[in-house]
Amino acid sequence: MTSSSTPYQAFARVLSTYHDQYSEAGPSSSSLDSPIRYDAVLDEQGGLIRALQGALEETIKSKTPTSNSFDIDGDEQITVEEHQALLSEHRTWQLIRAVYENRLHRSHPDFIAGSSKQQISENPYASPEDITQTLVNEDSELSLWATLVDHLQSRPFLSSPPPLEARHGYLPSTLRRAKATRPVPAVGAAPPTPPSLDPDFTVRDPHGPGLAGEDQTYQTPLLETLLDLVRHGELDQAIKVCEQGGEPWRGASLMGGRRWTMGGMTKENIAFSAMEGNRRRALWKKSCRAIAKNPTLSPAERHLYAAIVSDLPTLLPSCESWEDHLWAHIQHRIENRLEQRWHELEGYWEEESSYLGRDDEDVEVAHGGLEEVFKSMQGVQKLGVSTAMSDPYHVAQRMIILGRTEALFDQFAGQIQKLEASVSPELIGPLIRFFAHLVLTLRTLGVPVPDLAANAIIQAYLTILEREGNDALVAMYAACLREGSGEESYARFLRSMDPNATREQRLEALSRAKQHNLDVAIIAKETVRMILSEAFDDIPSLSTSEPDITSISVGLSEGDVRLIRSIEWLTMMPETLGEALIKANDVARYFLALGKANAAQSLLRTLPPSLLELLSSTTEDPECHVLEHQSYLRLFGIFATYDLVSDMENRRPKDTATKLEKHNYQKSLLGAIERVWEKTKELIEDDDQDGWLRFRVSRKVENGQQRKSELSLIRHTFIPDLILQLHQLLITQSNTFPELVDKALELITIVAEEDNHVYEEFLPRRTSGEGKLSIYLEKIREVGMISLRMGKGGLYGVRL
């Protein structure tokens, strides 16, 4: 489940696998944040969070930390900061699992807390150990504290106890010294009293010889190791170390913290069985506290016994890290809360403790809950604690412990934009990955998460995924954005996709969105809208003068190709073909208004046949989008006829050709010219409308005014050009086909017709410029002279 690859990919696999396996069937079951059984998320051995930890462990073990980022060579090395961040994230997930397992388990309808009062009432002989467990169960705050202590006592990943040299036997160096220095008794005298080497001999005689050098040197690491083992709840191992070091008495002193239990003893059965623990635990605590406060003892020994009885004032100086301090504070509060509740309950064993010895010393008790704990930690000056208080992972742990996840997400979402200034670049990705998956995990557990902050965090994670080259993961995480943001975010990703991506790659990207229940139609439309909006924002305003028409044989610019291919997003599914028609018209209009006939024709050629089928089946077209598209097809149909004429001219027969070949050629050429004439005449007369592209456009619809202006510019650009080009073709070919002069004269009549509105396009479009009327008038004069030379009488059929 957590193979090599990157944590980004591994985390996605984990979430996808667990949701596929445990999500209930429904429209959102494929989403990475759909609810699943909380035990499938929180199970300590095989839950989702444990799997996320496993993914991190694979990464941590496969990477080698190096202190100098400039020394990094390859993917197997990371900086010490990155390595520590991974460990912190791993530890935070461990805490999250423990805290929410406690909270969700207690909030489950089947949970029964139990009652210590009822337990004592039913069985006055219930053992202290059993009563203690009930006290923890019935008190939600105490239960959370106990959960936190269990977590804090567990060792972080890849950590281990400090190394300690194995030694056997009691104070071996001191014993050898005592034997070597023992005085020889006088003849007949009684043997001298051997020196006392019991565990307290150095305390009784602080000015005596003390321990021998090696034993003295060994005591500090021994006690520090014991403290570390006690700190991490490994009491059995600590006792074993004491026994191996020849100090079983010290091991026995550590065992005194175990509470008294008598197994199956009840009111009906008072037989003693399975007796374990310390009946005189209160007296034992008093003794340990005395050791912890004894200034003549070494700090290591005092800290050890302070840890055993949670004597906070003595213990805190030994705490170096954030977790050490938190553990000490919570353990202290647990011990005192239990003692207080134990005395309030009374019962047989509490009454007996008054005879066995009480810890009646005036003990300083820290009051308050976790809020007060963290407030007290704010003022700690130790580097390991003060630094951790602002570390994002420790901040997350603190807010999760306090139950303030909503404030945590709001706070982090508000700082995302500032991360680059405060966090090194290599740490930003993992940090946002953690928070994004925390959002998804809590949603999976049914824990409320503020949508606005969650969207900001997930959106930032989408950016990280794109930056890291994990494009295939973007759709599944975009699907977790709420209130339509998923489609918008995925469209933003598609907009930034390589413009040269193939149609198959684009279709695959849309298919990934569909797999995660995103509306692909909305995504496609939004993608095109973004691309066109960005492109058109960079386009200067259309000039008031007519542009030069670019030949359709001229190549396309990179920007032209990007605009043309943007429409492809709308041609991949039937439900967006209507929008494809509208946007294709928008882009074609833009190209033609700039005179880019080559780009407009290339765009229309990319549209699929299914779009043309839509045109033929459409009966309602109130905004004339179909008509506009057909109008462009007619324009390029005329261009195609000119290509046919050019092709015919290029195949002119040689002088040696037969008369039949020459006759057939002239017939075909004349037919091609007449085809140009017919297509152009059909376009400019346009009996179905007021003229080509002169259909009604409502200014109230979106971009209505702009569309109307662009259509006007296109007519003003292309109609005069079509007339002049046709006129030139007819005159040029009139030497071969004299009858074409008549068509040139007829063309003049068509242009002059009021109903055709053709002559209007020759007039200046704005106050500036002369238009093309003077050019056409010169052409009219030219054709009139030709007609006169050919003896055709007066112009326009009127005899002079």
C-alpha positions in Angstrom: 0.0 0.0 0.0 2.9 2.4 0.7 5.3 1.6 -2.0 8.3 3.7 -3.0 7.2 6.8 -5.0 6.6 10.1 -3.2 4.5 10.7 -0.1 2.1 12.6 -2.3 1.4 9.5 -4.4 1.5 7.2 -1.4 -1.0 9.3 0.6 -3.4 9.4 -2.4 -3.2 5.6 -2.8 -3.9 5.1 0.9 -7.0 7.3 0.9 -8.3 5.9 -2.4 -7.8 2.3 -1.1 -9.6 2.9 2.2 -12.5 4.8 0.7 -12.9 2.2 -2.0 -13.0 -0.5 0.7 -15.0 1.1 3.5 -17.1 3.9 2.0 -20.8 3.4 1.9 -22.4 3.3 -1.6 -23.6 6.7 -2.7 -23.0 9.5 -5.1 -20.0 10.8 -3.1 -18.6 7.4 -2.1 -15.6 7.9 -4.4 -14.6 11.1 -2.8 -11.5 11.1 -0.6 -13.4 12.8 2.2 -16.6 10.7 2.2 -17.5 9.3 5.6 -16.3 5.8 6.6 -16.4 3.8 9.8 -14.2 5.4 12.4 -12.6 2.2 13.4 -11.4 1.8 9.8 -9.7 5.1 10.2 -8.4 4.9 13.8 -7.4 1.2 14.2 -4.0 1.2 15.8 -2.7 -1.7 13.6 -4.4 -1.3 10.2 -6.4 1.9 10.1 -6.2 4.7 7.6 -4.1 7.0 9.8 -1.7 4.1 10.6 -1.4 3.6 6.8 -0.5 7.2 6.3 2.1 6.9 9.0 3.4 3.8 7.1 3.7 5.9 4.0 5.8 8.4 5.9 7.9 5.7 7.4 8.8 4.3 4.0 9.9 7.8 2.9 11.9 8.5 6.1 13.7 5.2 5.9 14.5 5.7 2.2 16.0 9.2 2.7 19.3 10.1 4.2 19.4 13.5 6.0 22.3 15.8 5.3 23.1 19.0 7.1 24.1 20.8 3.9 21.5 21.2 1.2 24.2 21.9 -1.3 25.6 18.4 -0.8 22.4 16.7 -1.8 23.0 14.4 -4.7 20.0 12.5 -6.1 16.6 11.8 -4.7 17.8 9.7 -1.7 19.1 12.7 0.3 17.1 15.4 2.1 18.1 18.2 4.5 18.0 17.7 8.2 15.1 20.1 8.4 13.1 18.0 5.9 13.9 14.8 7.8 12.8 16.3 11.1 9.6 17.7 9.5 8.7 14.2 8.3 9.3 12.8 11.8 7.2 15.6 13.3 4.4 14.9 10.8 4.6 11.2 11.6 4.3 11.9 15.3 1.4 14.3 14.8 -0.6 11.7 12.9 0.1 9.3 15.8 -1.3 11.9 18.2 -4.4 12.5 16.0 -5.2 8.8 15.9 -5.0 8.5 19.7 -7.0 11.7 20.5 -9.8 11.0 18.1 -10.0 7.3 19.0 -10.6 8.5 22.6 -13.2 11.2 21.6 -15.1 9.2 19.1 -15.1 6.1 21.2 -16.6 8.0 24.1 -19.2 9.8 21.9 -20.4 6.5 20.5 -24.0 5.6 21.6 -22.8 2.2 22.9 -20.2 3.6 25.2 -20.8 3.1 28.9 -18.4 5.1 31.2 -19.3 3.2 34.4 -19.5 4.7 37.9 -16.9 4.4 40.5 -19.4 5.2 43.2 -21.6 2.4 42.1 -18.6 0.1 41.9 -17.6 0.8 45.4 -21.2 0.5 46.6 -21.6 -2.9 44.9 -18.1 -4.1 46.0 -16.3 -2.3 48.8 -13.3 -4.5 48.2 -12.8 -3.6 44.6 -9.1 -3.2 44.2 -7.4 0.3 43.7 -6.4 -0.8 40.3 -9.9 -1.5 39.2 -11.3 1.6 40.8 -8.6 3.7 39.1 -9.6 2.3 35.7 -13.3 3.2 36.4 -12.3 6.7 37.5 -10.5 7.3 34.2 -13.4 5.9 32.2 -16.1 8.0 33.8 -14.1 11.3 33.6 -13.8 12.5 30.0 -11.0 14.9 30.8 -9.1 12.4 32.8 -9.6 9.9 30.0 -8.1 12.3 27.5 -5.2 13.0 29.8 -4.5 9.3 30.1 -4.6 8.9 26.4 -2.2 11.8 26.0 0.2 10.2 28.5 0.1 6.9 26.6 1.0 8.7 23.5 3.7 10.8 25.0 5.3 7.8 26.6 5.5 6.0 23.3 8.8 6.5 21.5 8.8 8.5 18.3 9.7 6.7 15.1 13.4 5.7 14.9 14.1 6.7 18.5 15.5 4.4 21.1 16.7 4.5 24.8 20.2 6.0 25.4 23.0 3.5 25.1 24.2 2.0 28.4 27.2 -0.2 29.1 26.1 -3.6 30.4 27.4 -4.3 33.9 26.8 -7.1 36.3 27.2 -7.2 40.0 26.8 -4.6 42.7 29.4 -1.7 42.7 32.2 -3.9 41.4 34.9 -1.2 41.5 33.9 -0.1 45.0 34.0 -3.7 46.2 37.4 -4.2 44.8 38.7 -1.1 46.5 37.2 -2.1 49.8 38.9 -5.5 49.6 42.2 -4.0 48.6 42.3 -1.5 51.4 40.9 -3.7 54.2 43.4 -3.6 57.1 45.1 -6.8 58.2 44.1 -7.7 61.8 46.7 -8.1 64.5 47.7 -11.6 65.6 45.0 -12.8 67.9 42.9 -9.7 67.5 39.3 -9.7 66.3 38.9 -9.0 62.6 38.1 -5.4 61.8 34.5 -4.5 60.9 34.2 -4.3 57.1 33.0 -1.1 55.7 29.3 -0.8 55.0 28.4 -0.8 51.3 24.6 -0.8 51.5 22.7 1.5 49.1 22.6 4.3 51.6 26.2 4.4 52.7 27.1 7.4 50.6 24.1 9.4 52.0 24.9 8.5 55.6 28.5 9.5 55.2 28.7 12.2 52.6 32.3 12.9 53.5 33.4 9.3 53.3 35.2 7.6 50.5 32.1 7.4 48.4 31.9 5.3 45.3 35.0 4.2 43.4 35.8 6.0 40.1 34.2 3.7 37.6 31.1 3.1 39.8 30.7 6.8 40.3 31.1 7.5 36.5 28.6 4.7 35.8 25.9 6.1 38.1 24.9 9.1 36.0 24.3 7.3 32.7 22.5 4.5 34.6 20.2 6.9 36.3 19.6 8.9 33.1 18.8 5.7 31.3 16.3 4.7 34.1 14.8 8.2 33.9 14.4 7.8 30.1 12.7 4.4 30.5 10.4 5.7 33.2 9.6 8.7 31.0 8.6 6.4 28.2 6.5 4.0 30.3 9.0 1.2 30.1 9.0 0.4 33.8 9.6 -3.3 33.3 12.8 -2.6 31.3 13.9 -0.1 33.9 13.6 -2.8 36.6 15.5 -5.3 34.4 18.3 -2.8 34.0 18.5 -2.3 37.8 18.7 -6.0 38.3 21.4 -6.5 35.7 23.4 -3.7 37.3 23.3 -5.4 40.7 20.8 -2.9 42.2 17.6 -5.0 42.6 16.7 -2.8 45.5 16.4 0.2 43.1 14.2 -1.9 40.8 12.0 -2.6 43.8 11.7 1.0 44.6 10.6 1.8 41.1 8.0 -1.0 41.3 6.3 0.8 44.2 4.1 2.8 41.9 2.0 -0.2 40.9 -1.5 0.0 42.4 -2.7 -2.8 44.6 -4.9 -5.4 43.1 -6.3 -8.7 44.5 -7.7 -10.2 41.3 -11.1 -11.8 41.9 -11.8 -10.7 45.5 -15.5 -9.8 45.9 -18.0 -9.4 48.8 -19.0 -13.0 48.3 -15.5 -14.3 48.0 -12.9 -12.7 50.2 -10.2 -15.2 49.4 -6.9 -13.6 48.6 -5.6 -14.4 45.1 -3.3 -12.9 42.6 -2.1 -10.2 44.9 0.0 -7.6 43.1 1.0 -4.0 43.5 1.8 -1.8 46.5 -0.6 -1.7 49.4 1.5 1.1 51.0 1.6 3.2 47.8 0.9 6.5 49.7 3.8 5.9 52.0 6.0 4.9 49.0 5.1 8.2 47.3 6.1 10.1 50.4 9.5 8.4 50.4 10.1 9.0 46.7 9.2 12.6 47.1 11.7 12.9 49.9 14.4 11.5 47.6 13.4 13.9 44.8 13.8 16.9 47.2 17.0 15.8 48.9 19.7 18.3 47.8 22.5 16.0 48.8 21.6 13.5 46.1 22.7 13.8 42.4 20.3 15.6 40.1 19.9 12.4 38.0 18.6 10.5 41.0 16.3 13.2 42.2 14.8 13.5 38.7 14.3 9.8 38.5 12.2 9.6 41.6 10.4 12.9 40.8 9.3 11.2 37.6 8.1 8.2 39.4 5.7 10.2 41.6 5.1 13.1 39.3 6.7 15.7 41.6 6.4 18.6 39.1 8.7 21.2 40.6 11.6 18.7 40.8 10.8 17.0 37.5 10.5 20.1 35.2 14.2 21.0 35.2 15.0 17.6 33.7 12.5 18.2 30.8 14.2 19.3 27.6 11.6 18.9 24.9 8.0 20.1 24.3 6.8 16.5 24.8 8.7 16.1 28.0 7.1 19.2 29.5 3.6 18.2 28.3 4.1 14.7 29.7 5.3 16.0 33.1 2.4 18.4 33.5 -0.3 15.9 32.4 1.1 13.1 34.5 1.2 15.3 37.5 -2.5 16.3 37.0 -3.5 12.7 36.5 -1.9 11.6 39.7 -3.4 14.3 41.8 -6.9 14.0 40.2 -6.9 10.3 40.9 -5.7 10.8 44.5 -8.4 13.4 45.1 -11.2 11.2 43.7 -9.8 8.2 45.5 -10.1 10.0 48.9 -13.6 11.2 48.0 -14.8 7.7 47.2 -13.5 6.2 50.5 -14.0 2.5 50.5 -12.2 -0.4 52.2 -8.7 0.2 50.8 -8.9 3.9 51.4 -9.7 3.3 55.0 -6.9 0.8 55.3 -4.4 3.3 53.9 -4.9 5.5 57.0 -3.4 2.7 59.0 -0.7 1.8 56.6 0.6 5.3 56.2 -0.6 8.4 54.3 1.3 10.8 52.2 0.2 13.7 54.4 3.0 16.0 53.2 2.0 19.5 52.0 2.4 18.9 48.3 2.3 21.7 45.7 -0.4 20.8 43.2 -0.8 22.4 39.7 -4.4 23.2 39.1 -6.3 23.6 35.9 -6.5 21.6 32.7 -4.8 21.5 29.4 -5.3 25.2 28.8 -3.2 26.0 31.9 -0.6 23.4 30.9 0.0 25.1 27.5 0.0 28.6 29.1 2.7 27.6 31.6 4.7 26.1 28.7 4.6 29.5 26.9 7.1 30.9 29.3 9.6 28.1 29.2 13.0 29.5 28.0 14.5 26.2 26.9 15.3 26.2 23.2 13.6 22.8 22.6 10.4 24.0 24.1 10.2 27.6 22.9 11.0 26.6 19.3 8.4 23.9 19.4 5.7 26.3 20.6 5.7 28.0 17.2 6.5 24.9 15.1 3.5 24.3 12.8 3.2 20.6 13.7 3.3 21.2 17.4 0.8 24.0 17.0 -1.4 21.6 15.2 -1.0 19.1 18.0 -1.8 21.7 20.7 -5.0 22.8 18.8 -6.1 19.2 18.3 -5.5 18.4 21.9 -7.6 21.4 22.9 -10.3 20.5 20.4 -9.9 23.7 18.4 -9.4 22.2 14.9 -11.7 24.8 13.3 -9.6 27.6 14.6 -6.5 25.7 13.5 -7.7 25.4 9.9 -8.8 29.1 9.8 -5.4 30.2 11.2 -3.4 28.0 8.7 -5.5 29.0 5.7 -5.0 32.6 6.5 -1.2 32.1 6.6 -0.8 30.1 3.4 0.1 33.1 1.3 2.8 34.1 3.8 4.4 30.6 4.0 7.1 31.3 1.4 8.4 34.2 3.6 8.5 32.1 6.8 9.0 28.5 5.8 11.8 27.1 3.6 10.6 26.0 0.1 11.3 22.3 0.6 9.1 22.3 3.8 6.0 24.0 2.3 4.9 21.1 0.2 4.9 18.5 3.1 3.3 21.0 5.5 0.4 21.7 3.1 0.1 18.0 2.3 -0.3 17.3 6.1 -3.0 19.9 6.5 -4.9 18.9 3.4 -5.0 15.3 4.5 -6.0 16.4 8.0 -9.0 18.1 6.5 -9.9 15.0 4.5 -9.3 12.6 7.5 -11.5 14.6 9.8 -14.2 14.8 7.2 -13.9 11.0 6.8 -14.5 10.8 10.6 -17.5 13.1 10.4 -15.7 15.9 12.3 -16.8 19.4 11.2 -14.3 21.3 9.2 -14.9 24.9 8.0 -15.4 24.8 4.3 -13.8 28.1 3.5 -10.5 27.3 5.2 -10.6 23.7 3.9 -11.1 24.9 0.3 -8.1 27.3 0.7 -5.9 24.5 2.1 -6.9 21.9 -0.6 -6.5 24.5 -3.3 -3.0 25.2 -2.1 -2.4 21.4 -2.2 -3.5 21.3 -5.8 -0.9 23.9 -6.6 1.7 21.7 -4.8 0.6 18.6 -6.7 1.0 20.5 -10.0 4.4 21.8 -9.0 5.6 18.4 -8.0 4.4 16.9 -11.3 1.5 14.8 -9.8 -1.0 15.9 -12.4 -2.9 12.5 -12.2 -3.8 13.3 -8.5 -5.3 16.7 -9.1 -8.8 15.6 -10.0 -9.2 13.3 -6.9 -8.3 16.1 -4.6 -10.2 18.8 -6.5 -13.3 16.7 -6.0 -12.9 17.4 -2.2 -13.5 21.1 -2.7 -16.9 22.2 -1.5 -19.7 24.3 -3.1 -18.6 24.0 -6.7 -15.0 24.9 -6.1 -13.8 21.5 -7.3 -14.9 22.1 -10.8 -13.4 25.6 -10.9 -10.1 24.4 -9.4 -9.8 21.5 -11.8 -10.6 23.8 -14.7 -7.8 26.0 -13.4 -5.5 23.0 -13.6 -6.6 22.1 -17.1 -6.0 25.7 -18.2 -2.4 25.4 -17.2 -2.0 22.1 -19.0 0.6 21.8 -21.7 -1.0 23.5 -24.8 0.6 20.8 -27.0 -1.0 18.0 -25.1 -2.8 15.6 -27.4 -6.6 15.2 -27.6 -6.2 11.8 -25.9 -4.3 13.3 -23.0 -7.0 16.0 -22.6 -9.7 13.5 -22.7 -7.9 11.4 -20.1 -7.6 14.4 -17.8 -11.4 15.0 -18.1 -12.1 11.3 -17.5 -10.2 11.5 -14.2 -12.5 14.3 -13.1 -15.5 12.1 -14.0 -14.1 9.3 -11.9 -14.3 11.5 -8.9 -17.8 12.8 -9.5 -16.8 16.2 -10.8 -19.1 17.7 -13.4 -17.0 17.5 -16.5 -19.3 19.7 -18.5 -18.8 22.5 -16.0 -15.1 21.9 -16.0 -14.8 22.0 -19.7 -16.8 25.2 -20.0 -14.9 26.9 -17.1 -11.5 25.8 -18.7 -12.4 27.4 -22.0 -13.8 30.5 -20.3 -10.5 31.0 -18.3 -8.4 30.5 -21.4 -10.4 32.9 -23.6 -10.8 35.4 -20.8 -7.0 35.4 -20.2 -6.3 35.6 -23.9 -8.8 38.3 -24.7 -7.6 40.4 -21.8 -4.2 40.6 -23.4 -5.7 41.6 -26.8 -5.7 45.3 -27.7 -9.0 46.9 -28.6 -10.1 46.4 -32.1 -8.9 49.1 -34.5 -11.4 51.4 -36.1 -9.8 50.8 -39.5 -10.1 47.6 -41.4 -7.3 45.1 -40.9 -5.4 43.5 -43.7 -6.7 40.0 -44.5 -4.2 37.3 -43.8 -4.0 34.7 -46.5 -5.3 31.3 -45.4 -2.0 29.8 -46.5 0.0 31.7 -43.9 1.0 29.7 -40.7 -0.4 30.3 -37.3 1.1 31.9 -34.3 1.5 30.1 -30.9 -1.2 32.2 -29.5 -3.6 31.4 -32.3 -3.0 27.7 -31.8 -3.7 28.0 -28.1 -7.0 29.7 -28.8 -8.0 27.2 -31.4 -7.2 24.2 -29.2 -9.0 25.6 -26.3 -12.3 24.9 -28.0 -11.2 21.2 -28.1 -12.2 20.9 -24.4 -15.9 21.5 -25.4 -15.9 19.0 -28.2 -15.2 15.8 -26.2 -18.8 15.2 -24.9 -22.2 15.7 -26.3 -23.5 17.9 -23.5 -21.0 20.7 -24.3 -21.3 20.7 -28.1 -23.8 23.6 -27.9 -21.3 25.6 -25.8 -18.5 24.6 -28.3 -20.5 26.2 -31.1 -20.9 29.5 -29.1 -17.2 29.6 -28.1 -16.0 28.6 -31.6 -18.0 31.5 -33.0 -16.5 33.8 -30.4 -13.0 32.8 -31.3 -13.7 32.8 -35.1 -15.2 36.3 -34.7 -12.1 37.5 -32.9 -9.8 36.1 -35.7 -11.9 37.5 -38.5 -12.2 40.9 -36.9 -8.4 41.0 -37.0 -8.3 39.8 -40.6 -6.9 36.4 -39.5 -8.7 34.3 -42.1 -6.1 31.6 -41.8 -6.7 31.2 -38.0 -10.5 31.3 -38.3 -10.5 28.6 -41.1 -8.1 26.4 -39.0 -10.5 26.7 -36.1 -13.5 25.6 -38.1 -11.7 22.7 -39.5 -10.9 21.3 -36.0 -14.6 21.1 -35.1 -15.9 17.5 -35.1 -18.6 16.2 -37.4 -20.9 15.8 -34.5 -21.1 19.6 -34.2 -22.2 19.8 -37.8 -24.9 17.2 -37.1 -26.0 19.4 -34.2 -26.4 22.3 -36.6 -28.6 20.3 -38.9 -30.9 19.1 -36.1 -31.2 22.4 -34.3 -34.6 24.0 -34.7 -34.4 26.9 -32.3 -31.6 29.4 -32.5 -32.8 32.6 -30.9 -29.3 34.1 -30.6 -28.4 33.0 -34.2 -25.3 31.1 -33.1 -26.0 28.4 -35.7 -26.6 31.0 -38.4 -23.4 32.7 -37.5 -21.4 29.5 -37.8 -23.0 28.7 -41.2 -22.2 32.2 -42.3 -18.5 31.6 -41.6 -18.7 28.2 -43.5 -20.1 30.1 -46.5 -17.2 32.6 -46.4 -14.6 29.8 -46.4 -16.6 28.1 -49.1 -15.8 31.1 -51.3 -12.1 30.9 -50.3 -12.2 27.2 -51.4 -13.5 28.2 -54.8 -10.6 30.5 -55.3 -8.3 27.7 -54.5 -10.0 25.7 -57.2 -9.4 28.4 -59.7 -5.8 28.7 -58.7 -5.4 25.0 -59.0 -6.9 25.1 -62.5 -4.6 27.9 -63.6 -1.6 25.9 -62.4 -2.7 23.0 -64.6 -3.0 25.1 -67.8 -2.2 22.8 -70.8 0.9 23.2 -72.8 1.0 24.7 -76.2 1.4 21.2 -77.6 -1.8 20.0 -76.1 -4.7 18.9 -78.3 -7.6 21.2 -79.1 -9.9 18.9 -77.1 -7.6 19.1 -74.0 -7.5 22.9 -74.3 -11.3 23.0 -74.8 -11.9 20.8 -71.7 -9.5 22.9 -69.7 -11.2 26.2 -70.6 -14.6 24.7 -69.8 -13.4 23.6 -66.4 -11.7 26.9 -65.7 -14.8 28.8 -66.6 -16.9 26.5 -64.4 -14.5 27.2 -61.5 -14.8 30.9 -62.1 -18.6 30.7 -62.3 -18.5 28.8 -59.0 -16.7 31.7 -57.4 -19.3 34.0 -58.8 -22.3 32.0 -57.6 -20.9 31.5 -54.1 -20.0 35.2 -53.7 -23.3 36.4 -55.2 -25.2 34.0 -52.9 -23.4 35.4 -49.8 -23.8 39.1 -50.6 -27.5 38.9 -51.7 -28.5 36.5 -48.8 -32.3 36.3 -49.5 -32.9 34.7 -46.0 -31.5 37.6 -44.0 -30.9 41.4 -44.3 -27.4 40.5 -45.5 -24.4 38.4 -44.6 -23.9 38.5 -40.8 -26.6 41.1 -40.4 -28.9 39.0 -38.2 -30.3 40.5 -35.1 -28.1 40.5 -32.0 -29.5 41.4 -28.6 -27.3 43.9 -26.7 -28.8 42.6 -23.4 -27.2 39.2 -23.6 -23.6 38.6 -22.4 -21.1 40.2 -24.8 -24.0 41.3 -27.0 -22.6 44.7 -27.8 -19.2 43.4 -28.4 -20.5 40.7 -30.7 -22.5 43.2 -32.7 -19.5 45.4 -33.1 -17.3 42.6 -34.2 -19.8 41.3 -36.8 -20.0 44.8 -38.2 -16.2 45.0 -38.5 -16.0 41.5 -40.2 -18.6 42.6 -42.8 -16.7 45.8 -43.3 -13.5 43.9 -43.8 -14.5 41.0 -45.9 -17.4 42.1 -48.1 -15.5 44.8 -49.9 -12.5 42.4 -50.2 -14.8 39.7 -51.7 -16.3 42.2 -54.2 -12.9 43.6 -55.2 -11.4 40.1 -55.5 -14.3 38.8 -57.6 -14.2 41.9 -59.8 -10.5 41.4 -60.4 -11.0 37.7 -61.2 -13.8 38.5 -63.7 -11.8 41.3 -65.4 -8.6 39.3 -65.5 -10.3 36.3 -67.1 -12.4 38.4 -69.5 -9.7 38.2 -72.1 -10.3 34.5 -72.3 -14.0 34.6 -71.4 -15.5 37.9 -72.7 -18.9 37.0 -71.1 -17.4 37.6 -67.7 -17.6 41.3 -68.3 -21.3 41.0 -68.1 -21.0 39.4 -64.7 -18.7 42.3 -63.6 -21.4 44.8 -64.7 -24.1 42.7 -62.9 -21.9 42.7 -59.8 -22.0 46.5 -59.9 -25.8 46.4 -59.9 -25.8 44.0 -56.9 -23.5 46.2 -54.9 -25.6 49.2 -55.6 -28.9 47.5 -54.6 -30.3 49.2 -51.5 -31.8 45.9 -50.1 -28.4 44.2 -50.2 -26.7 46.8 -47.9 -23.4 45.9 -49.7 -22.4 49.4 -50.7 -22.6 50.4 -47.1 -19.6 48.3 -46.3 -17.5 50.4 -48.8 -18.1 53.5 -46.8 -15.8 54.6 -44.0 -16.7 52.7 -40.7 -15.8 55.6 -38.5 -15.2 59.3 -39.0 -11.6 58.6 -39.8 -10.5 56.8 -43.0 -11.8 56.8 -46.6 -13.2 53.2 -46.9 -12.8 51.3 -50.1 -15.5 53.0 -52.1 -13.0 55.1 -54.2 -11.1 51.9 -55.0 -14.2 50.2 -56.2 -15.3 53.2 -58.2 -12.0 53.1 -60.1 -12.8 49.4 -60.8 -16.2 50.4 -62.1 -14.6 52.9 -64.4 -12.2 50.3 -65.6 -14.9 47.8 -66.4 -16.9 50.5 -68.2 -14.0 51.2 -70.5 -13.6 47.5 -71.2 -17.3 47.2 -72.0 -17.1 50.1 -74.4 -14.1 48.7 -76.2 -15.9 45.4 -76.6 -18.9 47.2 -78.2 -21.4 46.3 -75.5 -23.0 49.7 -75.7 -23.8 51.8 -72.6 -23.0 50.9 -69.1 -25.4 48.8 -67.2 -27.2 47.7 -70.4 -28.2 51.3 -71.4 -27.2 52.1 -75.0 -25.4 55.4 -75.5 
